[in-house]
Amino acid sequence: MAKALLVLLLIVGAAFFIYRQTNRTDSEEIAMVDSIRDRYAVVVNRFLSATGRAGALGLDTLADADPAAAQVLKLRAELAQLRKTLTEKRAIGRADALAEKIEYFCKKNDIIRP
């Protein structure tokens, strides 16, 4: 009986540990970085869609790509401002990774800094 109770306690403890690890609530700083990351994903999709249409149709779609490029630059500036205020290590790591992604995207697609 004691062994069964001990095994049951170990299972409950392991389940609680797994629950705590998988259901972390993100801090406000991480949520702010994730918000910029989500908006960046939308803008990148718009930009790639516009450039894809240009290649497939042979049309001039600069009118579609330019606003997306401007939004990328705006998000980069917003992220730079946010990075100055971050204090949490996980948020700083996410912001640094996102900044690298944005810089690579800008360099790859010839989006010039303002």
Secondary structure as UniProt FT lines:
FT   HELIX           2..22
FT   HELIX           28..57
FT   HELIX           62..85
FT   HELIX           89..108
FT   TURN            109..110
//
